[in-house]
Amino acid sequence: MADVHELAARLTKAVTGRTAIEPLSDDVAFSDPHPALDLETGYAVQRVLREQAGPRVGWKLGVTSRAKQAQVGVSDPVYGFLPGSAALDLGAPLRTGELIQPRAEPEIVFILGRDLAGEHVTAADVLSATSGLAVGIEVLDSRFRDYRFTMADVVADNTSAGRFVVGTPVPAAGIDVRLVGVLLEKNGELVATASGAASLGHPAAAVAWLVRRLAASGEGLATGEVVLSGGLTAATPVAAGDVVTVSIDRLGTVELACT
């Protein structure tokens, strides 16, 4: 079987060296000469990275668009973890030189007001447990050259997690996150628009899927953790000098300057 520690080490070396590598699935360390990296192994590699990453502050979802799922041939989202070291303060710049090939995308962020776990959690349960909603900007940074990877590769790579920033939370009561409008701008120009429903039809449903998936390994969401509920538009490449702005109806606006 695959040496998950060796595969994790490849990804860690790419991060520290700020150099993109070929997908793990192109050359997996199996005894079988013609292996395939599967999702189970991808999550095993991700768990190794999680153990090495220091304190966790939350989770993130990927491939939450039904259209994207159909495009890549999967029926469920994927998930990764958010280490505290990846969090950016409001107003702090994104230092692009620390990353390989950063791209920014808008997110609706859930902040947990109480622990939430179990195999039968629903979107309603998620909303009940949510202390606040916020605008988020996730900065993706695939360790694979030109963002070329299989689903198992991207899971192993912690779903391309790079950096993230979370705006000031607002109460969730009375906000239908399916219907909120989303604007992604770069350098004052509109890049993309969306609605909250772009994430699995309802962002809270995406978070509920995450809780049910974590339950299989005896885990759940903890009070105070944040969940990035899935990119709402295509991610836009960013470089030093760019300014990215995300505005979401009723949730506010977050700006991220790149240096």
C-alpha positions in Angstrom: 0.0 0.0 0.0 1.0 3.6 -0.2 3.5 5.1 2.3 1.3 8.0 3.4 4.1 9.5 5.5 6.3 9.6 2.4 3.5 11.2 0.3 2.9 13.8 3.1 6.6 14.6 3.1 6.5 15.3 -0.6 3.7 17.8 0.0 5.5 19.4 3.0 8.6 19.8 0.9 6.7 21.5 -1.8 5.3 24.0 0.7 8.6 24.8 2.4 10.4 25.0 -1.0 7.5 27.0 -2.6 7.8 24.8 -5.6 5.0 23.0 -7.4 5.3 19.2 -7.9 3.6 16.6 -10.1 0.5 15.0 -8.8 1.0 12.2 -6.3 -1.1 9.9 -8.5 1.5 10.2 -11.2 4.0 8.3 -9.1 2.6 6.7 -6.0 4.8 4.6 -3.8 2.9 1.3 -4.0 4.2 -2.2 -4.4 1.8 -2.5 -7.3 3.6 -1.1 -10.4 0.4 0.4 -11.7 -1.3 1.9 -8.6 -4.1 4.4 -8.3 -4.3 6.9 -5.5 -7.8 6.6 -4.0 -9.8 8.9 -1.8 -9.2 6.8 1.3 -5.5 7.1 0.9 -5.8 10.8 0.1 -7.5 11.4 3.5 -4.9 9.2 5.2 -2.2 11.5 3.8 -4.2 14.6 4.9 -4.5 13.2 8.5 -0.7 13.0 8.6 -0.5 16.6 7.5 -3.1 17.5 10.1 -1.1 15.9 12.9 1.9 17.9 11.9 0.2 21.3 11.4 -0.4 22.5 14.9 -3.6 23.7 16.4 -6.7 23.5 14.2 -9.2 26.3 14.1 -11.7 24.8 11.7 -12.6 23.0 8.5 -13.1 23.7 4.8 -15.2 22.2 2.1 -14.4 21.7 -1.6 -16.2 20.6 -4.7 -19.6 21.7 -3.3 -20.9 22.8 -6.6 -23.2 20.2 -8.2 -21.9 21.2 -11.6 -18.3 20.8 -10.5 -19.1 17.4 -9.0 -20.6 16.3 -12.3 -17.6 17.6 -14.2 -15.0 15.7 -12.1 -17.2 12.6 -11.6 -17.9 12.6 -7.9 -21.2 12.7 -6.0 -20.0 14.3 -2.7 -17.8 17.2 -1.6 -14.4 16.8 -0.1 -13.0 18.4 3.0 -9.8 19.7 4.6 -8.7 21.3 7.8 -7.8 24.9 8.7 -4.7 25.3 10.8 -4.4 28.4 12.9 -1.2 29.3 11.1 -3.2 29.8 7.8 -5.5 32.5 9.3 -5.0 36.1 8.3 -6.2 39.0 10.4 -8.6 41.5 8.9 -6.6 44.2 7.3 -3.4 42.1 7.1 -1.9 41.5 3.7 -1.5 38.3 1.8 2.2 37.7 1.3 2.1 36.0 -2.0 5.8 35.2 -1.9 5.0 32.6 0.8 2.8 30.7 -1.6 3.3 28.9 -4.9 0.3 29.8 -7.1 -2.4 31.5 -5.0 -6.0 31.9 -6.1 -8.8 33.6 -4.1 -12.4 32.7 -3.9 -15.4 33.9 -1.8 -16.9 31.8 1.0 -19.8 31.9 3.4 -18.2 31.1 6.8 -20.1 29.4 9.7 -18.9 30.0 13.3 -19.9 27.3 15.7 -21.7 28.3 18.9 -21.7 24.8 20.3 -20.2 21.4 19.5 -21.9 19.5 16.7 -21.4 15.9 15.8 -23.3 12.8 14.7 -24.3 10.7 11.7 -27.7 12.3 11.2 -27.0 16.0 11.5 -29.1 18.2 9.1 -28.8 21.7 7.7 -31.3 22.8 10.4 -29.1 21.4 13.1 -26.2 23.3 11.6 -28.1 26.6 11.6 -29.2 26.0 15.2 -25.6 25.4 16.3 -24.2 28.4 14.4 -23.4 31.5 16.5 -22.6 33.7 13.5 -22.1 33.9 9.7 -19.3 35.8 8.0 -17.8 36.7 4.7 -14.7 34.8 4.0 -11.9 34.8 1.4 -10.1 31.6 1.0 -6.7 31.7 -0.8 -6.1 28.4 -2.5 -2.5 27.3 -3.2 -2.3 23.9 -4.8 1.0 22.2 -4.4 0.5 20.5 -7.8 1.8 22.2 -11.0 -0.9 24.2 -12.9 -3.6 22.9 -10.5 -3.6 19.6 -12.3 -4.7 16.8 -10.0 -7.2 14.0 -9.3 -9.7 14.2 -6.5 -7.5 11.9 -4.4 -4.6 14.2 -5.0 -6.4 17.3 -3.9 -7.7 15.6 -0.8 -4.2 14.5 0.1 -3.1 18.2 -0.5 -5.7 19.3 2.1 -8.0 20.5 -0.7 -5.4 23.1 -1.8 -5.6 25.1 1.5 -3.3 28.1 1.6 -4.6 31.1 3.7 -8.0 32.4 4.7 -9.5 35.5 6.2 -12.9 35.8 8.0 -14.9 38.9 8.3 -16.9 40.2 11.3 -19.7 37.6 12.1 -23.3 38.6 12.1 -26.2 36.6 13.7 -27.6 33.9 11.4 -31.2 34.4 12.4 -33.4 35.6 9.6 -30.8 35.2 6.8 -31.5 32.7 4.1 -28.0 31.9 3.0 -29.3 30.2 -0.2 -30.4 33.5 -1.5 -27.7 36.0 -0.6 -25.9 37.6 -3.5 -22.1 37.3 -3.8 -19.7 39.6 -5.6 -16.0 38.8 -6.2 -13.9 41.8 -7.3 -10.2 42.2 -8.1 -8.6 45.6 -8.4 -12.0 47.2 -8.5 -13.3 45.1 -11.4 -16.1 42.6 -11.1 -14.7 39.1 -11.6 -17.7 36.9 -10.7 -21.1 36.7 -9.1 -23.0 33.9 -7.4 -25.6 33.2 -4.7 -25.2 31.1 -1.5 -27.0 28.3 -3.2 -23.9 27.6 -5.3 -22.6 25.5 -2.3 -24.5 22.2 -2.5 -27.8 24.1 -2.9 -27.5 25.4 0.7 -24.3 26.2 2.5 -25.7 24.8 5.7 -26.3 21.5 3.9 -22.7 21.4 2.9 -21.6 21.9 6.6 -24.1 19.1 7.6 -22.5 16.8 5.1 -19.1 17.6 6.7 -20.4 16.7 10.2 -21.8 13.4 9.0 -18.6 12.6 7.2 -16.5 13.4 10.3 -18.7 11.2 12.4 -17.4 8.2 10.5 -14.0 8.8 12.2 -15.5 9.7 15.6 -15.0 13.5 15.1 -17.2 16.5 14.9 -17.2 20.3 15.0 -16.2 22.1 18.2 -17.5 25.3 19.7 -15.7 28.3 18.2 -14.5 26.5 15.1 -15.0 28.1 11.7 -16.2 26.2 8.6 -15.6 27.5 5.1 -18.7 26.1 3.4 -17.3 26.0 -0.1 -16.1 28.3 -2.9 -19.1 30.2 -4.5 -17.3 31.1 -7.7 -14.3 30.0 -9.7 -11.1 31.0 -7.9 -9.2 34.0 -9.4 -5.4 34.0 -9.5 -3.7 36.8 -7.4 -0.3 38.3 -7.3 1.5 41.1 -5.5 -0.2 44.4 -6.0 -3.7 42.9 -6.4 -6.6 43.7 -4.1 -9.5 41.2 -3.8 -12.9 42.2 -2.4 -15.7 39.9 -1.5 -19.2 41.3 -0.7 -22.1 39.1 0.4 -25.6 40.5 1.0 -26.4 41.0 4.7 -23.0 39.5 5.7 -20.7 42.4 4.7 -17.5 43.0 2.8 -13.9 41.8 3.2 -10.9 43.2 1.4 -7.6 41.4 1.0 -4.5 43.2 -0.3 -1.7 41.2 -1.8 1.9 42.0 -1.4 
